[in-house]
Amino acid sequence: MRDAEDFDTFYATTSRRVLAHVAMMVSSRAEAEDSVAEAYLRAWNRWDKISKYENPEAWVRQVAYRHAVSAWRKAVNRLSAHRRDTTPGQHVEALSPDHVAIVAALRQLSANQRRVIVLHHIAGLSVAEIHHETGVPAGTVTTWLARGRRTMAAYLTDSETYETGRGRRDV
């Protein structure tokens, strides 16, 4: 069984030092913070074993550094793949105003509502399929869909139409 008090003491006495070391190695405090958090989580999950190591701090530092390098490699690979996918002189279409508006409206929803809206309207899943995939009762899915649509409608409707209830006429 993991000893929470022992781990808390270990974390309190080592975390600042480990963060400073990793930040210096990867030259990014934000990347270091993410990686150190992940390393301490992994240490906690294996604390029965890690606590018996001669130097658990070195283990955490090594895991944090490897995590940061792995994240950096993934970012480089994504960028490289993106560059391979585009040819020189290729024109990339700008995002449509509708796309930008939909993304902005989705951001106004709770995570649950956003998830079911995307699964239903973007991925094309039925309420039953969403229930099966997420484990959320079908009635709850339906409720989240209705509330999400209502919230999005307020952000996607022209203010004149929303306030007066009448559509705009093109002249």
C-alpha positions in Angstrom: 0.0 0.0 0.0 1.2 3.5 -0.9 2.2 5.7 2.0 0.6 9.1 1.2 2.4 11.0 4.0 5.8 9.6 2.9 5.1 10.6 -0.8 3.9 14.1 0.3 7.1 14.6 2.2 9.2 13.4 -0.8 7.2 15.7 -3.1 7.5 18.7 -0.8 11.3 18.3 -0.4 12.2 17.6 -4.0 9.7 19.1 -6.4 11.2 22.6 -6.6 14.6 21.2 -7.2 13.5 18.7 -9.8 11.5 21.5 -11.6 14.5 23.7 -11.6 16.7 21.0 -13.0 14.3 19.9 -15.8 13.6 23.5 -16.7 17.3 24.2 -17.2 17.7 21.0 -19.3 14.7 21.7 -21.6 14.9 25.5 -21.6 11.2 25.9 -21.1 9.6 26.2 -17.7 6.1 25.4 -19.0 7.3 22.2 -20.7 9.2 21.3 -17.5 6.2 21.9 -15.3 4.1 19.5 -17.5 6.8 16.9 -17.5 7.6 17.1 -13.8 3.9 16.8 -13.0 3.7 13.7 -15.1 6.8 12.2 -13.5 5.5 12.7 -10.0 2.2 11.1 -11.0 4.1 8.1 -12.3 6.1 8.0 -9.1 3.0 8.1 -7.0 1.5 5.2 -9.0 4.6 3.2 -8.4 5.5 4.6 -5.0 5.8 1.2 -3.3 8.7 0.4 -5.6 10.1 3.9 -6.2 10.3 4.7 -2.5 12.8 1.9 -2.0 15.2 3.2 -4.7 18.5 4.6 -3.5 17.6 8.0 -5.1 13.9 8.4 -6.0 14.5 12.0 -6.9 16.9 10.9 -9.7 14.2 8.6 -11.0 11.6 11.4 -11.1 14.1 13.8 -12.7 15.0 11.2 -15.4 11.3 10.4 -16.1 10.5 14.1 -16.3 13.3 14.8 -18.7 12.4 11.8 -20.9 8.8 13.0 -21.0 9.8 16.5 -22.0 12.1 15.1 -24.8 9.3 12.8 -26.0 6.8 15.8 -26.1 9.4 17.8 -28.0 9.9 14.9 -30.5 6.2 14.6 -31.0 5.9 18.3 -31.7 8.8 18.2 -34.2 7.3 15.2 -35.9 3.9 16.9 -36.2 5.5 20.0 -37.7 7.6 17.9 -40.1 4.5 16.0 -41.2 2.6 19.2 -41.7 5.5 20.6 -43.9 5.5 17.4 -45.9 1.8 17.6 -46.4 1.9 21.1 -48.0 3.7 21.8 -51.2 5.5 25.0 -51.9 3.2 27.6 -53.5 0.1 25.7 -52.4 -2.7 28.1 -51.4 -4.3 27.2 -48.1 -7.9 28.3 -47.8 -8.8 30.6 -44.9 -11.3 29.4 -42.3 -14.8 30.5 -43.2 -16.5 32.9 -40.9 -19.1 30.1 -40.2 -16.4 27.7 -39.1 -14.9 30.3 -36.7 -18.4 31.1 -35.3 -19.2 27.5 -34.7 -15.9 26.8 -32.9 -16.4 30.0 -30.8 -20.0 28.8 -29.9 -18.7 25.3 -29.0 -16.3 26.9 -26.6 -19.3 28.4 -24.7 -20.7 24.9 -23.9 -19.8 22.7 -21.0 -17.5 19.8 -21.8 -20.4 17.3 -21.7 -22.6 19.3 -24.0 -19.7 20.0 -26.4 -18.9 16.3 -26.5 -22.4 15.2 -27.4 -22.9 18.0 -29.9 -19.7 17.0 -31.7 -20.5 13.3 -31.6 -24.0 13.9 -32.9 -23.7 16.7 -35.4 -20.1 16.3 -36.6 -19.4 12.6 -36.2 -23.0 11.7 -37.1 -23.7 9.4 -34.2 -27.2 8.7 -33.0 -28.3 9.3 -29.4 -28.2 5.5 -28.9 -24.7 5.3 -30.4 -23.5 8.2 -28.1 -25.0 6.4 -25.1 -23.2 3.2 -26.1 -19.9 5.0 -26.6 -19.9 7.2 -23.6 -22.0 5.3 -21.1 -24.2 8.3 -20.5 -27.9 7.5 -20.3 -29.8 8.3 -23.6 -32.1 10.7 -21.8 -29.1 12.7 -20.5 -27.6 12.7 -24.0 -30.8 14.2 -25.3 -31.0 16.8 -22.6 -27.3 17.8 -23.2 -28.0 18.0 -26.9 -31.0 20.3 -26.4 -29.3 22.6 -23.9 -26.1 22.7 -26.1 -28.1 23.6 -29.2 -30.0 26.3 -27.3 -26.7 27.8 -25.9 -25.1 27.7 -29.3 -28.1 29.3 -31.0 -27.7 32.3 -28.9 -24.1 32.7 -30.2 -24.8 31.7 -33.8 -27.8 33.9 -34.4 -27.5 37.5 -35.7 -28.2 39.8 -32.8 -31.1 41.4 -34.7 -32.7 38.0 -35.4 -32.1 36.9 -31.8 -33.6 40.0 -30.2 -36.6 40.5 -32.5 -37.3 36.9 -33.5 -37.3 38.0 -37.2 -34.8 37.0 -39.8 -32.7 39.6 -41.6 -33.7 40.3 -45.2 -31.0 40.7 -47.8 -31.6 43.9 -49.8 
